[in-house]
Structure formats: structure tokens, C-alpha cells
Amino acid sequence: MANFTKIMHRLQNAINTAFDVKLLIYTTQFYSDKKDGVCTCYHIKQSVYDNTKDRRINIEIFRAYSTVQCTLFLRDYWFKLNGWEVPHDNETWEQIKEERKNGKRPGQNRIDAGQ
């Protein structure tokens, strides 16, 4: 399994060094009775200079509870900044969501079909 937190920070570092953009990643945690454990929320913010206040302010551009969603957002942001076409892999994600609804592990339908 991929370490999405490490990938998130690598993408953040690449965006911050290659472009005149300052991205920050914050995390907040809280206890959820429903999940019976600690939940982590990831906030991706962009630091922007405010001329009226003569200082930098942080504007939240994305928030998610999933490192996978944050990684995909940063990947798409990287593609947009480079002027490349953003990959369209929503069909794959929709298929994974459907498999999870049916109680199967992601990819199980593709494994069963290959046997």
C-alpha cells in the first residue's frame, strides 16, 4: 500500500519549488463516536499576500478526510500549473466505490473475471 502522506508532501514540495505558489498542509484531529476512534482532516491552504493588510494570509483551497483525495487534488493541481491535461480516471474511482458498496474489496471483480 502506498504511503499517501509522503506522496502528498512530495507533491507539495514540488509545487512550492517549481512555481510561485506556497501551499501548506494542515491536519486537525477529533474523536468520532461513530467511527469509535480519532479522525484526521487534511486542510490544503494557499498562502497569498494581501496588499490591504500588508501580510500573507492562508486561504483554504481543499479539505478532505482522505489522504487519497488530497493526493489526487494535489496531482490535478500540479497538472493544471504545468498546463497539462488533467487525467480522467473518474471511471476507475466510480468502479471502486461501486465495489465497496457491494461489500467486495476494490479490484475483486477484476480478479474474479480473470479466473
Buried (B, 14 or more C-beta within 10 A) or exposed (E): EEEBBEBBEEBBEBBBEEEEBBBEBEEEEEEEEEEEEEEEEBBBBBEEEEEEEEEEEBEEEBBBEEBBBBBBBBBEBBEEBEEEEEEEEEEEEEBBEEBEEEEBEBEEBEEEEEE
